[in-house]
Amino acid sequence: MIIRRALVYGENREFEKNDIYVINDRFVTKEDYEKIKGDGEDDEIVDGHGLYAIPGLIDIHFHGAMGYDICDGTREAYEKVAAYEAANGITAICPATLTLSVDELENVLSIGAAFAEENKNGALADLVGFNMEGPFISHSKKGAQNENFIRPCNMEDTDKFVKASKGLVKIIGLAPEENPGFEDFISRAKNMVRISLAHSNANYDVATKAIRAGASHGVHLYNAMSPLQHRSPGLVGATFDHQQIKASIIADGYHVDYPAVRIAKKIMQQRLFAITDAVTTTTEGYYQHQPEGEKYTAGNILSGSALTMYKALQNLVKHVGIETGEALRMCSLYPAQVMQMDDQLGRIAPGYKAKMVLLPELLDNTDELRMIS
């Protein structure tokens, strides 16, 4: 495939008019393309004139869409969700599991692993991992998670999860303050998965110990975690203060006010990236303007979003004031780095998977997102 004359977001971090060459699901150089394919006249050619080509967006923390949750534990749920994500420019997904029983989680992961294998290089979004938001979380910061299934962290369960997913579990959440042996657990588990500080009421000192032990990821910054206060910096303060840890943030204007996103970005720079935390009711990519208390709540708890990564990208640029290229990296390259897949995803560059999105107009309100893969 050749995409001609598109405005391509490239390695120089700017949009430049260029041709894009693809062979066997990989970007290649013009020279390599011509060696294998010749002049390409007999291959598929897409006219990219006037279109913006951006790397495929990546969401590494969401739950579902279109009335389906991946924890429904059905093949249909995975198919519907992956189709919706692809239609909204998200070419790679790492869905988040809920806090359920170990048996239920193993089933969800095994069905997902089978789906991921069968959908390789398909038209749907690629399932490249799992983010286990529970069950090793805090009772006091559980949010909308089911506390009946919260359990202490342990390697036996972790091994089960990794095995059931066929190695696709990439991130496991942890509330260290409720797990006395958390440092030993982190030191053992960090070679298998990324340990995220999730739904945690840890104070600054405990969070710091967890980070120094190897925790490398913070879940939806500001939300479901101990806050930053001037005499009690909490998990937010520890996340700001330690360069070893990256953090996700929900840029919808409801979970976090936009000035707070801007402050976090100034402090964390390239350590901050975007997620949606989208739930089953996601169909439109933004919150409806409803009375307080009706915005995706479980009881009186804010629960999930109806955000898409494209809408998050727009919000980061338009409402937070982040430069377009950097906002793109927050929605693609940086999530790939957390997954340790930034040698394959997040760039339009030779050798990378040919996952990209063509936009008729950059960051407008269009619904005409076209995924190329």
GUMIDO-254328 format. One record per residue (C-alpha): residue in one letter; y, z, x. Coordinates in Angstrom, 2 decimals, decimal comma. Example, Ala and Ser with C-alpha at 12.3 -4.5 7.8 and 13.67 -1.06 7.14 Angstrom:
! residues 2
<rec res="a" Y="-4,50" Z="7,80" X="12,30"/>
<rec res="s" Y="-1,06" Z="7,14" X="13,67"/>
***
This chain:
! residues 373
<rec res="m" Y="0,00" Z="0,00" X="0,00"/>
<rec res="i" Y="3,55" Z="-0,73" X="1,07"/>
<rec res="i" Y="6,60" Z="0,80" X="-0,59"/>
<rec res="r" Y="9,56" Z="-1,29" X="0,40"/>
<rec res="r" Y="13,23" Z="-0,36" X="0,79"/>
<rec res="a" Y="13,01" Z="3,19" X="-0,55"/>
<rec res="l" Y="15,45" Z="5,92" X="0,44"/>
<rec res="v" Y="12,99" Z="8,06" X="2,39"/>
<rec res="y" Y="13,46" Z="11,70" X="3,30"/>
<rec res="g" Y="12,25" Z="11,58" X="6,88"/>
<rec res="e" Y="11,80" Z="13,55" X="10,06"/>
<rec res="n" Y="15,51" Z="13,40" X="10,85"/>
<rec res="r" Y="16,08" Z="15,41" X="7,63"/>
<rec res="e" Y="18,12" Z="12,66" X="6,05"/>
<rec res="f" Y="17,52" Z="9,93" X="3,47"/>
<rec res="e" Y="17,30" Z="6,50" X="5,05"/>
<rec res="k" Y="16,31" Z="3,13" X="3,60"/>
<rec res="n" Y="12,88" Z="2,35" X="4,95"/>
<rec res="d" Y="9,45" Z="0,96" X="4,19"/>
<rec res="i" Y="6,47" Z="3,30" X="3,73"/>
<rec res="y" Y="2,97" Z="2,25" X="4,79"/>
<rec res="v" Y="-0,21" Z="3,81" X="3,41"/>
<rec res="i" Y="-3,86" Z="3,26" X="4,35"/>
<rec res="n" Y="-6,74" Z="5,34" X="2,99"/>
<rec res="d" Y="-4,54" Z="8,07" X="1,53"/>
<rec res="r" Y="-2,56" Z="8,52" X="4,77"/>
<rec res="f" Y="0,90" Z="7,50" X="5,88"/>
<rec res="v" Y="0,74" Z="5,16" X="8,88"/>
<rec res="t" Y="3,22" Z="3,38" X="11,12"/>
<rec res="k" Y="4,15" Z="-0,23" X="10,49"/>
<rec res="e" Y="2,39" Z="-1,18" X="13,71"/>
<rec res="d" Y="-0,87" Z="0,52" X="12,75"/>
<rec res="y" Y="-0,68" Z="-0,98" X="9,27"/>
<rec res="e" Y="-0,28" Z="-4,50" X="10,64"/>
<rec res="k" Y="-3,18" Z="-4,01" X="13,07"/>
<rec res="i" Y="-5,48" Z="-3,12" X="10,18"/>
<rec res="k" Y="-4,03" Z="-4,97" X="7,20"/>
<rec res="g" Y="-2,05" Z="-7,83" X="8,70"/>
<rec res="d" Y="1,27" Z="-8,63" X="7,05"/>
<rec res="g" Y="0,28" Z="-6,78" X="3,86"/>
<rec res="e" Y="1,04" Z="-9,68" X="1,54"/>
<rec res="d" Y="-2,36" Z="-9,28" X="-0,15"/>
<rec res="d" Y="-2,02" Z="-5,51" X="-0,50"/>
<rec res="e" Y="-0,32" Z="-3,51" X="-3,26"/>
<rec res="i" Y="3,44" Z="-3,62" X="-2,78"/>
<rec res="v" Y="5,84" Z="-1,34" X="-4,63"/>
<rec res="d" Y="9,54" Z="-2,15" X="-4,82"/>
<rec res="g" Y="11,25" Z="1,09" X="-3,87"/>
<rec res="h" Y="14,79" Z="-0,29" X="-3,91"/>
<rec res="g" Y="17,14" Z="2,35" X="-5,32"/>
<rec res="l" Y="14,41" Z="5,00" X="-5,44"/>
<rec res="y" Y="14,36" Z="8,25" X="-3,49"/>
<rec res="a" Y="11,05" Z="9,08" X="-1,80"/>
<rec res="i" Y="10,43" Z="12,79" X="-1,25"/>
<rec res="p" Y="7,32" Z="14,64" X="-0,05"/>
<rec res="g" Y="5,06" Z="15,75" X="-2,88"/>
<rec res="l" Y="6,06" Z="19,18" X="-4,15"/>
<rec res="i" Y="3,67" Z="22,09" X="-3,62"/>
<rec res="d" Y="3,29" Z="25,15" X="-5,85"/>
<rec res="i" Y="1,28" Z="27,99" X="-4,36"/>
<rec res="h" Y="1,82" Z="30,51" X="-7,15"/>
<rec res="f" Y="1,48" Z="29,58" X="-10,81"/>
<rec res="h" Y="-1,06" Z="30,29" X="-13,53"/>
<rec res="g" Y="-1,20" Z="27,41" X="-15,98"/>
<rec res="a" Y="0,52" Z="24,96" X="-18,31"/>
<rec res="m" Y="0,13" Z="23,17" X="-21,62"/>
<rec res="g" Y="-1,67" Z="26,10" X="-23,22"/>
<rec res="y" Y="-4,22" Z="26,42" X="-20,40"/>
<rec res="d" Y="-4,65" Z="29,05" X="-17,69"/>
<rec res="i" Y="-6,92" Z="28,47" X="-14,72"/>
<rec res="c" Y="-8,41" Z="31,88" X="-15,49"/>
<rec res="d" Y="-9,75" Z="30,42" X="-18,72"/>
<rec res="g" Y="-12,57" Z="29,55" X="-16,37"/>
<rec res="t" Y="-13,20" Z="26,04" X="-17,75"/>
<rec res="r" Y="-13,23" Z="22,60" X="-16,20"/>
<rec res="e" Y="-10,90" Z="21,44" X="-18,96"/>
<rec res="a" Y="-8,29" Z="24,02" X="-17,99"/>
<rec res="y" Y="-8,26" Z="22,81" X="-14,39"/>
<rec res="e" Y="-8,00" Z="19,17" X="-15,47"/>
<rec res="k" Y="-5,16" Z="19,76" X="-17,95"/>
<rec res="v" Y="-3,18" Z="21,91" X="-15,54"/>
<rec res="a" Y="-3,64" Z="19,53" X="-12,58"/>
<rec res="a" Y="-2,60" Z="16,57" X="-14,74"/>
<rec res="y" Y="0,55" Z="18,38" X="-15,91"/>
<rec res="e" Y="1,48" Z="19,37" X="-12,36"/>
<rec res="a" Y="1,05" Z="15,81" X="-11,10"/>
<rec res="a" Y="3,22" Z="14,48" X="-13,92"/>
<rec res="n" Y="5,96" Z="16,84" X="-12,75"/>
<rec res="g" Y="5,90" Z="15,83" X="-9,09"/>
<rec res="i" Y="3,62" Z="18,60" X="-7,83"/>
<rec res="t" Y="0,97" Z="16,86" X="-5,75"/>
<rec res="a" Y="-0,78" Z="19,94" X="-4,31"/>
<rec res="i" Y="-1,51" Z="23,22" X="-6,08"/>
<rec res="c" Y="-2,71" Z="26,68" X="-5,14"/>
<rec res="p" Y="-2,99" Z="28,44" X="-8,50"/>
<rec res="a" Y="-2,83" Z="32,22" X="-8,83"/>
<rec res="t" Y="-5,61" Z="34,25" X="-10,39"/>
<rec res="l" Y="-5,07" Z="37,20" X="-12,71"/>
<rec res="t" Y="-6,39" Z="40,73" X="-12,28"/>
<rec res="l" Y="-9,84" Z="40,42" X="-13,84"/>
<rec res="s" Y="-13,33" Z="41,75" X="-13,14"/>
<rec res="v" Y="-14,99" Z="40,63" X="-9,93"/>
<rec res="d" Y="-17,59" Z="38,64" X="-11,86"/>
<rec res="e" Y="-14,92" Z="36,83" X="-13,89"/>
<rec res="l" Y="-12,93" Z="36,02" X="-10,76"/>
<rec res="e" Y="-16,01" Z="34,66" X="-9,00"/>
<rec res="n" Y="-16,66" Z="32,38" X="-11,97"/>
<rec res="v" Y="-13,05" Z="31,13" X="-12,07"/>
<rec res="l" Y="-13,12" Z="30,44" X="-8,33"/>
<rec res="s" Y="-16,48" Z="28,65" X="-8,35"/>
<rec res="i" Y="-15,46" Z="26,34" X="-11,20"/>
<rec res="g" Y="-12,20" Z="25,62" X="-9,39"/>
<rec res="a" Y="-14,00" Z="24,86" X="-6,13"/>
<rec res="a" Y="-16,22" Z="22,32" X="-7,90"/>
<rec res="f" Y="-13,17" Z="20,74" X="-9,55"/>
<rec res="a" Y="-11,34" Z="20,53" X="-6,22"/>
<rec res="e" Y="-14,23" Z="18,72" X="-4,58"/>
<rec res="e" Y="-14,66" Z="16,21" X="-7,40"/>
<rec res="n" Y="-10,90" Z="15,56" X="-7,67"/>
<rec res="k" Y="-10,34" Z="14,80" X="-3,98"/>
<rec res="n" Y="-7,88" Z="11,92" X="-3,62"/>
<rec res="g" Y="-7,78" Z="11,55" X="-7,39"/>
<rec res="a" Y="-4,83" Z="10,93" X="-9,68"/>
<rec res="l" Y="-4,40" Z="14,63" X="-10,48"/>
<rec res="a" Y="-2,68" Z="17,21" X="-8,30"/>
<rec res="d" Y="-4,95" Z="18,27" X="-5,43"/>
<rec res="l" Y="-6,26" Z="21,82" X="-5,71"/>
<rec res="v" Y="-5,89" Z="22,94" X="-2,10"/>
<rec res="g" Y="-6,34" Z="26,69" X="-2,44"/>
<rec res="f" Y="-6,25" Z="29,84" X="-4,52"/>
<rec res="n" Y="-3,72" Z="32,65" X="-4,47"/>
<rec res="m" Y="-5,36" Z="35,87" X="-5,68"/>
<rec res="e" Y="-2,53" Z="37,88" X="-7,16"/>
<rec res="g" Y="-5,01" Z="40,66" X="-8,07"/>
<rec res="p" Y="-7,08" Z="42,79" X="-8,18"/>
<rec res="f" Y="-5,91" Z="44,87" X="-5,16"/>
<rec res="i" Y="-2,49" Z="45,64" X="-6,64"/>
<rec res="s" Y="-0,45" Z="48,66" X="-7,72"/>
<rec res="h" Y="-0,71" Z="50,42" X="-11,07"/>
<rec res="s" Y="3,00" Z="51,23" X="-11,09"/>
<rec res="k" Y="4,07" Z="47,62" X="-10,32"/>
<rec res="k" Y="1,30" Z="45,84" X="-12,20"/>
<rec res="g" Y="3,74" Z="43,94" X="-14,40"/>
<rec res="a" Y="1,74" Z="42,08" X="-17,03"/>
<rec res="q" Y="-1,54" Z="42,36" X="-15,09"/>
<rec res="n" Y="-4,46" Z="44,24" X="-16,67"/>
<rec res="e" Y="-4,62" Z="47,61" X="-14,95"/>
<rec res="n" Y="-8,20" Z="48,17" X="-16,15"/>
<rec res="f" Y="-9,35" Z="45,76" X="-13,46"/>
<rec res="i" Y="-7,19" Z="46,99" X="-10,59"/>
<rec res="r" Y="-9,48" Z="48,13" X="-7,76"/>
<rec res="p" Y="-9,22" Z="49,28" X="-4,14"/>
<rec res="c" Y="-9,16" Z="46,60" X="-1,47"/>
<rec res="n" Y="-12,50" Z="46,05" X="0,25"/>
<rec res="m" Y="-14,22" Z="43,44" X="2,36"/>
<rec res="e" Y="-17,24" Z="43,12" X="0,07"/>
<rec res="d" Y="-15,15" Z="41,76" X="-2,81"/>
<rec res="t" Y="-13,10" Z="39,65" X="-0,43"/>
<rec res="d" Y="-16,26" Z="38,04" X="0,95"/>
<rec res="k" Y="-17,43" Z="37,32" X="-2,60"/>
<rec res="f" Y="-14,14" Z="35,67" X="-3,50"/>
<rec res="v" Y="-14,07" Z="33,48" X="-0,39"/>
<rec res="k" Y="-17,70" Z="32,47" X="-0,86"/>
<rec res="a" Y="-17,29" Z="31,67" X="-4,59"/>
<rec res="s" Y="-14,27" Z="29,49" X="-3,82"/>
<rec res="k" Y="-16,06" Z="27,74" X="-0,94"/>
<rec res="g" Y="-13,29" Z="28,83" X="1,37"/>
<rec res="l" Y="-10,43" Z="27,87" X="-0,93"/>
<rec res="v" Y="-9,07" Z="31,40" X="-1,29"/>
<rec res="k" Y="-6,01" Z="31,20" X="0,95"/>
<rec res="i" Y="-4,01" Z="34,27" X="-0,11"/>
<rec res="i" Y="-5,02" Z="37,71" X="-1,37"/>
<rec res="g" Y="-2,47" Z="40,19" X="-2,73"/>
<rec res="l" Y="-2,39" Z="43,83" X="-1,69"/>
<rec res="a" Y="-0,46" Z="46,98" X="-2,62"/>
<rec res="p" Y="-0,89" Z="49,00" X="0,58"/>
<rec res="e" Y="0,45" Z="52,27" X="-0,83"/>
<rec res="e" Y="-2,57" Z="52,58" X="-3,14"/>
<rec res="n" Y="-5,11" Z="51,78" X="-0,43"/>
<rec res="p" Y="-5,39" Z="54,44" X="2,31"/>
<rec res="g" Y="-7,42" Z="52,13" X="4,56"/>
<rec res="f" Y="-5,07" Z="49,18" X="4,19"/>
<rec res="e" Y="-4,42" Z="48,67" X="7,91"/>
<rec res="d" Y="-8,12" Z="48,32" X="8,71"/>
<rec res="f" Y="-8,60" Z="46,02" X="5,72"/>
<rec res="i" Y="-5,70" Z="43,80" X="6,76"/>
<rec res="s" Y="-6,87" Z="43,60" X="10,37"/>
<rec res="r" Y="-10,32" Z="42,48" X="9,21"/>
<rec res="a" Y="-9,35" Z="40,21" X="6,33"/>
<rec res="k" Y="-6,38" Z="38,42" X="7,94"/>
<rec res="n" Y="-8,70" Z="36,11" X="9,88"/>
<rec res="m" Y="-10,19" Z="34,86" X="6,58"/>
<rec res="v" Y="-7,13" Z="34,76" X="4,30"/>
<rec res="r" Y="-3,38" Z="35,39" X="4,32"/>
<rec res="i" Y="-2,60" Z="38,91" X="3,12"/>
<rec res="s" Y="0,34" Z="39,08" X="0,73"/>
<rec res="l" Y="2,19" Z="42,22" X="-0,32"/>
<rec res="a" Y="1,97" Z="41,82" X="-4,07"/>
<rec res="h" Y="2,84" Z="43,97" X="-7,08"/>
<rec res="s" Y="3,52" Z="46,83" X="-4,70"/>
<rec res="n" Y="5,65" Z="49,96" X="-4,77"/>
<rec res="a" Y="5,31" Z="50,49" X="-1,01"/>
<rec res="n" Y="8,20" Z="52,18" X="0,71"/>
<rec res="y" Y="9,76" Z="50,63" X="3,81"/>
<rec res="d" Y="7,53" Z="52,49" X="6,29"/>
<rec res="v" Y="4,25" Z="51,65" X="4,56"/>
<rec res="a" Y="5,30" Z="48,03" X="4,08"/>
<rec res="t" Y="6,23" Z="47,84" X="7,77"/>
<rec res="k" Y="2,80" Z="49,16" X="8,79"/>
<rec res="a" Y="1,16" Z="46,53" X="6,59"/>
<rec res="i" Y="3,27" Z="43,77" X="8,11"/>
<rec res="r" Y="2,51" Z="44,93" X="11,63"/>
<rec res="a" Y="-1,20" Z="45,01" X="10,76"/>
<rec res="g" Y="-1,01" Z="41,36" X="9,78"/>
<rec res="a" Y="0,33" Z="40,98" X="6,23"/>
<rec res="s" Y="2,29" Z="37,74" X="6,34"/>
<rec res="h" Y="3,47" Z="36,98" X="2,82"/>
<rec res="g" Y="5,51" Z="38,66" X="0,09"/>
<rec res="v" Y="4,97" Z="37,77" X="-3,57"/>
<rec res="h" Y="7,91" Z="36,73" X="-5,79"/>
<rec res="l" Y="10,65" Z="38,49" X="-3,83"/>
<rec res="y" Y="12,52" Z="41,19" X="-5,79"/>
<rec res="n" Y="10,03" Z="41,06" X="-8,69"/>
<rec res="a" Y="7,24" Z="43,66" X="-9,07"/>
<rec res="m" Y="8,11" Z="45,34" X="-5,78"/>
<rec res="s" Y="10,06" Z="48,36" X="-4,56"/>
<rec res="p" Y="13,75" Z="47,40" X="-4,40"/>
<rec res="l" Y="16,28" Z="47,49" X="-1,59"/>
<rec res="q" Y="18,42" Z="50,63" X="-1,75"/>
<rec res="h" Y="20,67" Z="51,93" X="0,98"/>
<rec res="r" Y="18,59" Z="55,08" X="1,61"/>
<rec res="s" Y="15,27" Z="53,57" X="0,56"/>
<rec res="p" Y="14,98" Z="49,95" X="1,75"/>
<rec res="g" Y="11,60" Z="49,45" X="0,05"/>
<rec res="l" Y="9,44" Z="46,36" X="0,24"/>
<rec res="v" Y="12,42" Z="44,07" X="-0,25"/>
<rec res="g" Y="14,11" Z="45,63" X="2,79"/>
<rec res="a" Y="10,94" Z="45,39" X="4,89"/>
<rec res="t" Y="10,57" Z="41,73" X="3,95"/>
<rec res="f" Y="14,15" Z="41,03" X="4,98"/>
<rec res="d" Y="13,77" Z="42,99" X="8,21"/>
<rec res="h" Y="10,57" Z="41,58" X="9,73"/>
<rec res="q" Y="10,32" Z="38,05" X="11,05"/>
<rec res="q" Y="6,52" Z="38,00" X="10,72"/>
<rec res="i" Y="6,61" Z="37,76" X="6,94"/>
<rec res="k" Y="7,50" Z="34,88" X="4,62"/>
<rec res="a" Y="8,26" Z="35,37" X="0,94"/>
<rec res="s" Y="8,18" Z="33,36" X="-2,26"/>
<rec res="i" Y="10,91" Z="33,47" X="-4,88"/>
<rec res="i" Y="11,21" Z="32,32" X="-8,51"/>
<rec res="a" Y="14,45" Z="30,34" X="-8,72"/>
<rec res="d" Y="14,83" Z="30,11" X="-12,48"/>
<rec res="g" Y="17,91" Z="32,31" X="-12,90"/>
<rec res="y" Y="15,98" Z="34,82" X="-15,01"/>
<rec res="h" Y="13,57" Z="36,48" X="-12,61"/>
<rec res="v" Y="16,29" Z="36,60" X="-9,93"/>
<rec res="d" Y="20,01" Z="36,01" X="-10,30"/>
<rec res="y" Y="21,13" Z="33,03" X="-8,26"/>
<rec res="p" Y="23,46" Z="35,07" X="-5,99"/>
<rec res="a" Y="20,45" Z="37,26" X="-5,08"/>
<rec res="v" Y="18,50" Z="34,10" X="-4,16"/>
<rec res="r" Y="21,45" Z="33,02" X="-2,00"/>
<rec res="i" Y="21,60" Z="36,40" X="-0,25"/>
<rec res="a" Y="17,86" Z="36,32" X="0,45"/>
<rec res="k" Y="18,12" Z="32,79" X="1,82"/>
<rec res="k" Y="20,93" Z="33,73" X="4,19"/>
<rec res="i" Y="18,84" Z="36,60" X="5,53"/>
<rec res="m" Y="15,40" Z="34,98" X="5,61"/>
<rec res="q" Y="16,35" Z="31,36" X="6,34"/>
<rec res="q" Y="13,15" Z="29,31" X="6,73"/>
<rec res="r" Y="10,95" Z="32,26" X="5,77"/>
<rec res="l" Y="11,87" Z="31,92" X="2,08"/>
<rec res="f" Y="10,19" Z="29,34" X="-0,15"/>
<rec res="a" Y="9,97" Z="28,51" X="-3,85"/>
<rec res="i" Y="7,24" Z="29,12" X="-6,41"/>
<rec res="t" Y="7,21" Z="28,81" X="-10,20"/>
<rec res="d" Y="4,86" Z="31,59" X="-11,42"/>
<rec res="a" Y="4,46" Z="29,26" X="-14,41"/>
<rec res="v" Y="2,22" Z="30,34" X="-17,26"/>
<rec res="t" Y="0,24" Z="28,69" X="-20,03"/>
<rec res="t" Y="3,26" Z="28,04" X="-22,25"/>
<rec res="t" Y="4,90" Z="25,81" X="-19,62"/>
<rec res="t" Y="5,64" Z="22,47" X="-21,23"/>
<rec res="e" Y="9,28" Z="21,73" X="-20,52"/>
<rec res="g" Y="10,11" Z="23,11" X="-17,11"/>
<rec res="y" Y="12,79" Z="25,62" X="-18,08"/>
<rec res="y" Y="13,38" Z="28,70" X="-20,18"/>
<rec res="q" Y="14,48" Z="28,21" X="-23,74"/>
<rec res="h" Y="17,67" Z="30,04" X="-24,59"/>
<rec res="q" Y="16,17" Z="32,81" X="-26,70"/>
<rec res="p" Y="17,28" Z="36,34" X="-27,50"/>
<rec res="e" Y="16,60" Z="38,89" X="-24,80"/>
<rec res="g" Y="13,03" Z="40,11" X="-24,94"/>
<rec res="e" Y="11,58" Z="36,77" X="-26,01"/>
<rec res="k" Y="11,62" Z="35,09" X="-22,60"/>
<rec res="y" Y="7,98" Z="34,97" X="-21,54"/>
<rec res="t" Y="7,30" Z="38,63" X="-21,90"/>
<rec res="a" Y="4,17" Z="40,72" X="-22,30"/>
<rec res="g" Y="5,36" Z="43,71" X="-24,28"/>
<rec res="n" Y="8,69" Z="44,44" X="-22,61"/>
<rec res="i" Y="7,62" Z="43,06" X="-19,21"/>
<rec res="l" Y="8,90" Z="39,73" X="-17,91"/>
<rec res="s" Y="5,74" Z="37,70" X="-17,41"/>
<rec res="g" Y="5,61" Z="34,33" X="-15,74"/>
<rec res="s" Y="7,96" Z="31,40" X="-16,22"/>
<rec res="a" Y="8,20" Z="27,91" X="-17,66"/>
<rec res="l" Y="9,59" Z="26,57" X="-14,40"/>
<rec res="t" Y="8,45" Z="23,46" X="-12,53"/>
<rec res="m" Y="8,98" Z="22,91" X="-8,82"/>
<rec res="y" Y="11,29" Z="19,98" X="-9,56"/>
<rec res="k" Y="13,45" Z="22,22" X="-11,74"/>
<rec res="a" Y="13,33" Z="24,89" X="-9,01"/>
<rec res="l" Y="14,49" Z="22,24" X="-6,54"/>
<rec res="q" Y="17,40" Z="21,35" X="-8,81"/>
<rec res="n" Y="18,30" Z="25,03" X="-9,25"/>
<rec res="l" Y="18,27" Z="25,72" X="-5,51"/>
<rec res="v" Y="20,72" Z="22,89" X="-4,91"/>
<rec res="k" Y="22,93" Z="23,13" X="-7,99"/>
<rec res="h" Y="23,05" Z="26,89" X="-8,61"/>
<rec res="v" Y="22,25" Z="28,50" X="-5,26"/>
<rec res="g" Y="24,12" Z="26,00" X="-3,10"/>
<rec res="i" Y="21,31" Z="25,15" X="-0,70"/>
<rec res="e" Y="21,52" Z="21,77" X="1,05"/>
<rec res="t" Y="19,20" Z="19,22" X="-0,57"/>
<rec res="g" Y="16,96" Z="18,70" X="2,44"/>
<rec res="e" Y="16,47" Z="22,42" X="2,97"/>
<rec res="a" Y="15,73" Z="22,91" X="-0,73"/>
<rec res="l" Y="13,12" Z="20,17" X="-0,45"/>
<rec res="r" Y="11,47" Z="21,99" X="2,43"/>
<rec res="m" Y="11,43" Z="25,19" X="0,37"/>
<rec res="c" Y="9,48" Z="23,31" X="-2,31"/>
<rec res="s" Y="7,10" Z="21,40" X="-0,06"/>
<rec res="l" Y="6,93" Z="21,96" X="3,70"/>
<rec res="y" Y="7,32" Z="25,75" X="3,71"/>
<rec res="p" Y="4,60" Z="26,33" X="1,11"/>
<rec res="a" Y="2,37" Z="24,04" X="3,21"/>
<rec res="q" Y="3,12" Z="26,24" X="6,23"/>
<rec res="v" Y="2,05" Z="29,36" X="4,34"/>
<rec res="m" Y="-1,21" Z="27,58" X="3,52"/>
<rec res="q" Y="-1,50" Z="26,49" X="7,17"/>
<rec res="m" Y="-1,62" Z="22,90" X="5,93"/>
<rec res="d" Y="1,70" Z="21,69" X="7,31"/>
<rec res="d" Y="-0,17" Z="19,25" X="9,57"/>
<rec res="q" Y="-1,29" Z="17,43" X="6,41"/>
<rec res="l" Y="1,26" Z="18,11" X="3,67"/>
<rec res="g" Y="5,01" Z="18,44" X="3,25"/>
<rec res="r" Y="6,24" Z="15,40" X="5,18"/>
<rec res="i" Y="6,44" Z="11,64" X="4,81"/>
<rec res="a" Y="5,23" Z="10,91" X="8,31"/>
<rec res="p" Y="2,35" Z="9,05" X="10,01"/>
<rec res="g" Y="-0,92" Z="10,95" X="9,81"/>
<rec res="y" Y="0,07" Z="13,03" X="6,77"/>
<rec res="k" Y="-1,59" Z="12,72" X="3,39"/>
<rec res="a" Y="0,19" Z="10,08" X="1,34"/>
<rec res="k" Y="1,53" Z="12,48" X="-1,27"/>
<rec res="m" Y="5,05" Z="11,68" X="-2,39"/>
<rec res="v" Y="7,30" Z="11,41" X="-5,40"/>
<rec res="l" Y="9,67" Z="8,56" X="-6,23"/>
<rec res="l" Y="12,85" Z="9,51" X="-8,07"/>
<rec res="p" Y="15,20" Z="7,03" X="-9,76"/>
<rec res="e" Y="18,10" Z="9,34" X="-9,01"/>
<rec res="l" Y="18,16" Z="12,31" X="-6,69"/>
<rec res="l" Y="18,17" Z="15,65" X="-8,52"/>
<rec res="d" Y="19,34" Z="14,33" X="-11,85"/>
<rec res="n" Y="17,78" Z="15,50" X="-15,10"/>
<rec res="t" Y="15,38" Z="12,58" X="-15,28"/>
<rec res="d" Y="11,87" Z="12,84" X="-16,62"/>
<rec res="e" Y="10,93" Z="9,70" X="-14,72"/>
<rec res="l" Y="9,15" Z="11,36" X="-11,83"/>
<rec res="r" Y="6,62" Z="8,96" X="-10,36"/>
<rec res="m" Y="3,87" Z="10,42" X="-8,22"/>
<rec res="i" Y="2,40" Z="8,16" X="-5,54"/>
<rec res="s" Y="-0,85" Z="9,25" X="-3,95"/>
***
